[in-house]
Amino acid sequence: LIPITGFVMLAIINSFNLIDGIDGLASIVGIIIFSILGSLFFMLHMHLYLGISLVLIGSLLAFLRFNLSKDKKIFMGDTGSLVLGFMIAVLVVRLFAAPQAELRSLPFMLENLPLVILSVLVVPFFDTTRVFTVRLINKKNPFAPDRNHVHHILIDYFKFSHFKASIIIGIINLFFTAVFLMLSSILP
């Protein structure tokens, strides 16, 4: 179980790091992820983890103001995105480690918890899987940088600004989470 947990944590950390390619994206996606995880911890009465989620949301909101600024711009960088990815991974592992009696109080079936968590993490996981697959098909190193991420496609081909691309991807993340939550609550 420990090697699987380590692999899952590593996947979450690195996939979140890989979406930090444009201004605002990692912050907006992070705010969405921590909001949903915080809501789940609230329903489970796990107040410490709810508090951690709220602190991270507040930090990301404050950071977002400067990350999207024209004259006082700051960047998250690898250190910020790796720490956020680590915190997401820790909260996800803690959610899975909650007692089953408590998890049954969630508004969806317990068996669907992995799908709900996957829907929350759909943006980083989809983008990482897609980029690595395209690189391997093109016989390139899967870790070599390129402009093949979803956010770069929105900017390069559709001419969206960083902010618009980040908002669109955030809305997609919310949409998938809402659909999975709805389906998980009605389907066995």
Buried (B, 14 or more C-beta within 10 A) or exposed (E): EEEEBEEBBEBBBBBBBBBBBBBBBBBBBBBBBBBBBBBBBBBBEBEEBBEBBBEBBEBBEEBBEEBBEEEEEEEBEEEBBBBBBBBBBBBBBBBEEBEEEEBEEBEBBEEBBEBBBBBBBBBBBBBBEBBBEBBEEEEEEEEEEEEBBBBBBBBEEEEBBBBBBBBBBBEBBBEBBEEBBEBBEEEE
